[in-house]
Amino acid sequence: MRRVLREQLRFDDRHEPDGDAARERWRNLRAVVEVAVRAVAERPDATLADVVALLMRRAAEGGGGE
């Protein structure tokens, strides 16, 4: 997942960008990536639909950072 984000979106989760707005977007995307990576690690057969459902469920529950 991280490789795809790096190659397709030029997203690098190791380096925060400059600027407040860019940094906020980067942190939000990084949080979503971490949730998705953990979900797949816990359930390797998870599909994209499963990960999206998890993210939607967390959003509905107000599941912010941990």
Backbone bond lengths (Angstrom), bond angles and torsions (degrees), N, CA, C in turn:
res aa  C-N    CA-C-N  psi(-1)  N-CA   C-N-CA  omega(-1)  CA-C   N-CA-C  phi
1 M - - - 1.434 - - 1.529 110.58 -
2 R 1.310 116.46 -47.05 1.467 119.14 179.92 1.526 111.38 -61.92
3 R 1.320 116.90 -37.79 1.465 120.07 179.29 1.520 110.54 -62.61
4 V 1.327 116.42 -43.64 1.471 120.45 179.48 1.522 110.13 -62.25
5 L 1.325 116.65 -44.59 1.463 119.41 178.77 1.522 111.46 -62.26
6 R 1.331 116.29 -40.04 1.468 120.12 178.67 1.519 110.83 -64.16
7 E 1.334 115.96 -47.40 1.463 119.70 -174.55 1.525 113.02 -75.84
8 Q 1.317 117.45 -40.64 1.460 120.62 -174.93 1.530 113.79 -87.89
9 L 1.336 116.36 -35.57 1.460 119.79 -175.13 1.523 113.70 -113.85
10 R 1.345 115.83 -0.80 1.467 121.05 -177.13 1.533 110.92 58.64
11 F 1.347 116.28 31.76 1.460 121.86 178.77 1.515 109.07 -90.16
12 D 1.322 115.85 123.79 1.456 121.37 178.27 1.525 107.60 -119.29
13 D 1.329 116.80 109.85 1.455 120.09 -175.64 1.522 113.11 -77.33
14 R 1.321 116.97 1.83 1.466 120.63 -179.84 1.522 112.77 -95.02
15 H 1.313 117.86 -16.31 1.467 120.87 -174.27 1.526 110.73 -132.90
16 E 1.336 115.89 116.83 1.461 120.37 176.08 1.529 109.48 -69.22
17 P 1.316 116.71 138.45 1.471 119.24 177.27 1.525 111.14 -77.80
18 D 1.311 116.14 168.45 1.459 121.88 175.81 1.522 109.19 -82.14
19 G 1.296 116.02 153.84 1.463 121.53 177.17 1.524 111.37 93.65
20 D 1.325 115.73 137.71 1.462 120.67 -176.86 1.522 113.21 -61.97
21 A 1.326 117.96 -47.14 1.468 120.86 -177.66 1.523 111.01 -65.57
22 A 1.326 116.78 -43.20 1.467 120.34 179.02 1.518 110.77 -64.39
23 R 1.310 115.87 -40.32 1.469 120.14 179.54 1.525 110.58 -64.97
24 E 1.314 118.95 -40.43 1.470 122.73 178.54 1.528 110.92 -63.91
25 R 1.337 117.21 -44.52 1.475 120.54 176.89 1.522 110.22 -61.92
26 W 1.332 116.31 -42.94 1.461 121.31 -179.79 1.523 110.46 -60.97
27 R 1.325 117.91 -44.67 1.466 121.14 179.95 1.530 111.40 -64.61
28 N 1.316 116.81 -40.66 1.465 120.04 178.71 1.525 111.35 -64.25
29 L 1.319 116.67 -46.04 1.459 120.22 179.18 1.524 110.58 -64.75
30 R 1.293 116.75 -39.82 1.463 120.72 178.38 1.537 110.81 -61.16
31 A 1.319 117.65 -40.10 1.467 121.34 177.94 1.526 110.92 -63.90
32 V 1.320 117.16 -42.00 1.462 121.18 177.90 1.528 110.29 -63.67
33 V 1.309 116.87 -43.08 1.464 121.31 178.87 1.523 110.41 -61.34
34 E 1.323 117.75 -43.03 1.466 120.83 -179.58 1.522 111.21 -62.74
35 V 1.325 117.57 -42.35 1.469 120.80 177.84 1.523 109.66 -61.87
36 A 1.314 116.71 -45.03 1.468 120.66 -179.01 1.525 111.57 -64.75
37 V 1.320 116.90 -43.12 1.467 120.70 -179.82 1.531 110.17 -62.74
38 R 1.337 116.60 -43.94 1.474 119.26 178.34 1.516 111.79 -64.22
39 A 1.335 116.59 -39.59 1.464 120.29 179.96 1.522 110.94 -61.41
40 V 1.310 116.79 -43.01 1.465 120.82 -179.68 1.523 110.55 -71.52
41 A 1.326 117.46 -34.85 1.467 120.32 177.68 1.528 110.74 -64.57
42 E 1.331 115.83 -38.47 1.465 120.54 179.63 1.529 111.92 -75.48
43 R 1.312 115.28 -29.41 1.463 120.38 -178.17 1.528 109.10 -140.14
44 P 1.329 116.26 85.79 1.467 120.59 -174.55 1.530 114.76 -59.34
45 D 1.319 117.40 -21.72 1.463 119.77 179.61 1.532 112.35 -87.45
46 A 1.342 117.10 5.91 1.465 120.69 -179.64 1.523 110.22 -62.34
47 T 1.308 114.44 139.14 1.461 120.84 176.95 1.528 109.54 -95.95
48 L 1.300 116.02 171.80 1.458 120.35 174.94 1.526 109.53 -59.05
49 A 1.316 117.06 -40.33 1.468 120.90 178.52 1.530 110.87 -61.12
50 D 1.331 117.55 -38.17 1.464 121.03 177.33 1.522 111.06 -63.43
51 V 1.300 116.30 -44.26 1.467 121.04 -179.14 1.527 110.00 -65.97
52 V 1.311 117.60 -43.00 1.466 121.15 178.18 1.525 109.79 -62.71
53 A 1.337 117.65 -41.95 1.464 120.95 178.50 1.531 110.29 -61.55
54 L 1.318 117.37 -40.99 1.460 121.26 177.73 1.526 110.57 -62.04
55 L 1.319 116.20 -46.47 1.464 120.15 179.59 1.526 111.27 -62.88
56 M 1.309 117.21 -40.51 1.467 121.33 178.82 1.531 110.53 -65.24
57 R 1.317 116.53 -41.69 1.459 121.62 178.90 1.537 109.86 -62.49
58 R 1.322 116.08 -46.54 1.476 120.54 179.12 1.525 110.93 -62.27
59 A 1.310 117.22 -39.70 1.468 120.62 179.12 1.527 110.50 -65.02
60 A 1.332 117.03 -42.25 1.460 121.20 179.96 1.530 111.12 -65.18
61 E 1.319 116.29 -32.64 1.468 121.75 179.69 1.526 111.75 -84.75
62 G 1.317 115.99 -4.10 1.458 119.34 -176.95 1.520 111.62 75.36
63 G 1.352 115.93 25.58 1.466 121.80 -176.35 1.499 112.65 -72.19
64 G 1.287 115.41 88.47 1.451 120.52 177.56 1.509 111.12 -82.99
65 G 1.313 116.24 -148.01 1.458 122.90 -178.57 1.505 112.64 -64.11
66 E 1.327 113.90 162.06 1.456 119.95 -178.53 1.491 110.65 -109.60
